[in-house]
Amino acid sequence: MDTVSVIIPFYNGLGELQGCLEALRAQTYPAEAIQVIAVDNGSSEDAASVRAAHPEVLWLAEPRPGSYLARNRGLSSARGEFVAFTDADCVPDPGWLAEAVAVLKAGPATLVGGRIDYLDSPGRGLNLYELIEEEFFLLNRHQHLVERMGMAATANLVAYRAAFDRVGGFDPALKSMGDGEWVRRATARGEVLRYADAALVRHPRRSAFRPVFRKIRRIAGGRTMLMKKQGASAAKIAADIYGYSIFSPRIQRLAFRFPRVEGRGPRLRMFFLLEFLSLANSVEKLRIWLGGEPYRG
């Protein structure tokens, strides 16, 4: 049986990590063929109880901040023919690994991005933060991200280990956007990316201001850092900053008429929320452009 190494970076959030590890125990793929690697990326919380509950896990540490550094640390100890990535707050479906490996073995894919669904709270609609997440973060449109944009998120990415041997690891300087950068670098070197709808991972929604703010700030900084590393001109970076700023016509249209927001009060709250987040996005991009260190979130 072909072995699979599953790499999970984590930074605190031990309750969510516990749920992820339990979901990996429930995989239909043979347990003896799964190597689970959890990489502590500088947590302040004590993981002793989780470690004791999961002796089957290889526990590693990467003290330098950055999830891509942690993923590279996991790769250095991965012994599987296949390597799978998910996040500590995700819940893989029982058939996740079996479905992803089946797509890879059928060829010609050497890496696959699987389906990502949100974990919804029953009995209520989406709040303003969740609507913003759907509009800007694209996780629930992973098929579009894979097939149309040539990218895949490390919340659900599975590849031949040999692909990493050929391409190299993730860019350690990035705090965000490193998954898309790696996939595009890989496909530019001849690796083949495919979407696997049956390889399902579920991701919790960001339902409050702080996690949405942190995500937007992290993506903004990661995007600008990546553009700088790729040699983008000042004009191109400035255009990117403008495109998501409060001066952008698209952002203004969304602020006034955000889809699925009804009523004067919710519309007004969404207007001020989106204006503030757009401003934070621009400030973070400018900070990175001027030489600031990326924000890890």
KOLMI-101175 format. One record per residue (C-alpha): y, x negated, z negated; residue number from 1. Coordinates in pm, 1 decimal. Each point is the difference from the previous one (the first is absolute). Layout:
<atoms>
y,x,z,seq
Y,X,Z,NUM
...
</atoms>
This chain:
<atoms>
y,x,z,seq
0.0,0.0,0.0,1
344.0,-131.6,97.7,2
213.4,-70.8,-305.8,3
353.9,128.3,-51.6,4
261.5,-159.4,-225.3,5
255.1,253.3,-129.3,6
326.2,-159.4,-112.7,7
235.5,186.4,-233.7,8
321.9,-159.7,-127.4,9
142.7,159.6,-312.4,10
313.4,-25.5,-210.5,11
-37.5,212.0,-316.5,12
-101.6,362.3,76.0,13
-340.5,-51.9,-160.7,14
-80.3,370.7,-18.3,15
36.2,30.8,376.3,16
-199.6,-319.7,52.1,17
-280.1,149.7,-209.6,18
-9.4,302.0,231.0,19
-14.5,-222.2,307.0,20
-288.0,-204.1,-142.2,21
-193.0,315.5,-90.5,22
42.6,121.7,359.6,23
-139.9,-330.1,126.0,24
-302.4,43.9,-225.3,25
-60.5,332.7,173.8,26
-13.5,-144.9,352.6,27
-292.9,99.1,219.4,28
-10.6,-357.9,126.9,29
-269.9,-188.1,-197.2,30
143.6,-128.0,-327.1,31
-182.9,-333.1,30.3,32
187.9,-65.3,325.5,33
347.9,59.7,-148.3,34
203.8,-273.6,-164.8,35
303.0,140.6,-181.0,36
283.1,-244.6,-68.9,37
292.5,106.6,-221.4,38
295.6,-239.5,-6.2,39
243.8,22.2,-291.2,40
347.4,-71.3,139.1,41
170.9,-76.2,-330.1,42
-61.3,319.7,-196.5,43
152.0,38.6,-345.6,44
-264.6,258.3,-95.8,45
-328.1,-119.2,-151.5,46
-284.7,66.8,243.9,47
-276.5,-88.5,-246.6,48
-135.7,355.1,-31.4,49
-11.7,52.0,376.6,50
-166.8,-337.3,49.3,51
-261.7,87.9,-259.8,52
-69.1,333.6,170.1,53
-47.4,-169.2,338.7,54
-206.5,-316.5,-38.5,55
-100.2,26.2,366.0,56
357.0,-89.6,103.3,57
112.2,-355.2,68.9,58
326.4,-28.2,-195.3,59
254.7,-250.2,129.8,60
364.5,-76.4,-77.8,61
299.2,-87.0,217.1,62
301.1,-51.0,-228.6,63
252.8,-44.5,280.7,64
157.8,339.9,77.4,65
-97.0,163.2,328.2,66
-292.4,219.4,102.9,67
-62.8,-206.6,315.2,68
-35.1,-313.3,-209.8,69
-252.5,193.5,-210.4,70
-188.5,116.8,308.5,71
-19.0,-357.8,126.1,72
-136.4,-102.8,-339.6,73
-268.5,265.4,37.0,74
-81.6,-118.0,351.2,75
-66.3,-350.0,-129.6,76
-294.8,137.1,-202.4,77
-122.7,266.9,242.1,78
-359.0,-55.7,112.4,79
-54.8,313.5,209.0,80
-39.5,17.3,376.5,81
261.2,275.3,-19.3,82
317.4,9.7,-210.4,83
153.5,329.6,-114.0,84
339.9,50.9,-159.6,85
130.4,288.4,-205.2,86
261.3,42.0,-273.0,87
-64.2,37.8,-371.2,88
143.2,353.2,-4.5,89
-215.6,120.0,291.5,90
-324.9,199.9,-15.1,91
-242.7,-89.2,280.8,92
-225.5,277.7,128.0,93
-372.1,-59.7,-68.9,94
-64.0,-69.2,369.2,95
300.9,-231.7,45.8,96
-180.0,-330.4,40.3,97
-298.9,138.2,190.7,98
225.4,169.9,255.6,99
229.7,-300.7,47.0,100
-288.9,-243.3,41.3,101
-167.6,234.9,250.9,102
313.5,-1.8,217.1,103
21.4,-378.4,-14.1,104
-367.4,-51.6,84.2,105
23.1,241.7,292.8,106
265.5,-229.2,154.7,107
229.7,-109.5,149.3,108
218.2,28.5,-312.6,109
31.0,-300.0,-229.4,110
230.4,184.4,-242.2,111
47.8,366.3,-83.0,112
262.7,206.7,-173.6,113
-147.3,310.2,-158.2,114
140.1,340.2,-84.4,115
230.3,37.0,-300.8,116
46.1,338.4,-165.8,117
225.9,79.4,-291.8,118
-135.0,110.3,-336.6,119
184.8,330.3,-41.5,120
76.1,179.1,-323.3,121
-150.8,349.4,35.5,122
207.9,312.7,-31.2,123
340.0,-126.1,110.7,124
189.6,-110.1,306.4,125
149.7,-343.3,55.9,126
306.6,-104.4,-197.2,127
296.5,-188.2,148.3,128
-145.1,-345.2,-68.8,129
-331.9,88.4,160.5,130
176.7,136.8,307.5,131
192.9,-326.5,34.5,132
-324.1,-195.0,-34.9,133
-160.6,198.6,283.2,134
302.9,-47.3,223.6,135
44.7,-374.4,-41.6,136
-322.8,-164.5,-121.6,137
-249.9,121.2,268.7,138
-312.4,-30.4,-216.0,139
-117.6,347.8,95.2,140
53.1,-97.5,364.4,141
-221.4,-305.1,-9.3,142
-160.7,90.1,333.9,143
345.2,-11.0,161.1,144
69.8,-328.1,-178.0,145
-324.9,-152.5,131.1,146
-20.6,143.3,351.5,147
366.1,23.5,98.5,148
165.8,-277.0,-201.2,149
-282.3,-254.0,-15.5,150
15.8,-27.9,-378.5,151
-219.1,89.2,-297.4,152
67.4,21.3,-373.1,153
-200.9,-201.0,-250.3,154
-58.0,324.2,-189.3,155
-280.2,43.3,257.0,156
-74.8,-305.4,212.3,157
-349.6,-135.4,75.8,158
-77.1,-299.6,220.6,159
-256.3,-261.5,81.5,160
46.7,-293.9,-234.2,161
-9.3,-219.3,310.5,162
323.9,163.2,117.4,163
180.0,-149.7,-301.1,164
-167.3,-334.4,66.4,165
142.0,9.6,352.5,166
345.3,141.8,-79.2,167
68.9,-127.8,-351.0,168
106.1,195.8,-305.2,169
299.1,216.9,-84.1,170
350.0,-145.8,-1.7,171
52.6,-96.3,-367.0,172
380.6,13.9,27.3,173
2.5,377.6,61.3,174
10.5,260.6,-277.2,175
-30.0,289.1,248.8,176
-88.4,47.6,370.1,177
-256.8,-279.9,-20.8,178
-288.0,224.9,105.4,179
172.9,100.4,323.3,180
100.8,-361.9,61.8,181
-360.4,-117.8,-39.6,182
-145.8,272.0,224.1,183
250.5,-68.3,276.4,184
-62.5,-373.8,-29.5,185
-374.4,66.0,18.2,186
14.1,224.7,306.7,187
234.0,-246.8,172.8,188
-279.1,-256.1,-39.5,189
-264.8,225.8,149.3,190
-131.8,201.5,-294.6,191
-65.7,367.2,78.1,192
143.5,275.2,-222.7,193
-145.9,351.0,-12.6,194
60.3,311.7,-209.8,195
-292.0,138.3,-206.8,196
68.2,360.5,-100.1,197
-316.1,38.8,-208.3,198
78.1,-310.1,-208.5,199
214.5,186.7,-250.7,200
210.0,-123.3,-291.8,201
220.4,227.2,-211.3,202
336.7,-115.9,-131.0,203
207.7,158.4,-280.4,204
337.4,145.9,87.5,205
321.4,-150.1,-128.6,206
140.1,297.4,-186.8,207
299.6,-144.4,-185.3,208
315.3,-195.5,72.3,209
-105.0,-340.3,-132.7,210
-314.6,-57.7,213.3,211
176.7,125.3,315.7,212
303.1,-221.1,-70.5,213
-219.8,-303.3,-63.5,214
-200.8,58.8,316.9,215
309.8,40.4,216.7,216
156.8,-311.3,-148.0,217
-319.1,-202.6,48.0,218
-44.4,111.2,360.9,219
366.8,-65.2,80.3,220
-20.4,-354.5,-130.9,221
-336.0,-66.2,162.6,222
122.9,124.4,335.4,223
308.9,-223.5,-5.9,224
-195.9,-301.6,-122.7,225
-248.8,47.8,282.5,226
277.3,29.7,257.9,227
157.7,-321.9,-129.5,228
-334.2,-184.5,12.9,229
-52.0,119.2,356.8,230
341.4,-133.9,102.5,231
176.8,332.6,56.8,232
365.8,-30.3,95.9,233
279.4,103.7,-235.4,234
78.4,287.3,236.6,235
-358.5,128.4,-17.3,236
-8.8,-16.5,-380.2,237
338.6,172.6,-21.0,238
-125.1,274.9,234.5,239
-305.9,50.6,-221.3,240
219.5,28.8,-309.0,241
220.9,253.6,177.4,242
-299.0,205.6,116.7,243
-93.4,96.4,-356.1,244
348.7,-2.0,-152.0,245
218.9,292.4,-105.4,246
191.1,-51.1,326.6,247
-306.7,65.9,217.4,248
12.5,339.3,177.8,249
-374.4,47.5,-63.2,250
38.2,-54.6,-373.6,251
299.2,234.9,-9.1,252
-196.6,271.7,181.2,253
-287.2,-39.8,-244.5,254
236.0,4.6,-297.3,255
147.5,333.6,110.3,256
-313.5,161.8,147.1,257
-308.9,-161.0,-148.0,258
-317.7,179.8,115.7,259
-161.8,241.1,-248.0,260
294.1,-7.8,-242.1,261
136.7,351.5,-56.5,262
285.0,131.0,-211.9,263
344.7,-135.4,-75.7,264
-95.8,-178.3,-322.7,265
-303.2,-190.0,139.8,266
190.9,-84.8,318.9,267
289.7,-140.9,-201.7,268
-235.3,-205.9,-217.3,269
-178.1,-132.0,307.4,270
333.6,-91.3,160.2,271
109.8,-216.4,-294.0,272
-348.3,-146.1,-49.7,273
-34.8,-105.0,363.1,274
352.9,-138.6,10.4,275
-68.3,-210.4,-309.5,276
-335.1,-127.7,130.1,277
157.4,-87.7,334.8,278
268.6,-196.2,-179.7,279
-262.8,-180.8,-209.4,280
-192.8,-79.2,319.0,281
309.0,-157.3,158.1,282
91.6,-198.6,-311.8,283
-351.0,-144.3,-27.6,284
-8.8,-98.4,367.0,285
338.3,-169.3,-31.7,286
-116.3,-181.9,-313.8,287
-305.3,-140.8,178.1,288
200.0,-81.2,312.6,289
236.5,-207.4,-215.8,290
-285.8,-198.2,-153.0,291
-117.9,207.7,-296.7,292
-360.8,-1.4,-122.6,293
-217.1,296.8,102.9,294
-56.4,272.9,-258.1,295
-365.0,54.5,-96.2,296
39.8,356.0,-133.0,297
</atoms>
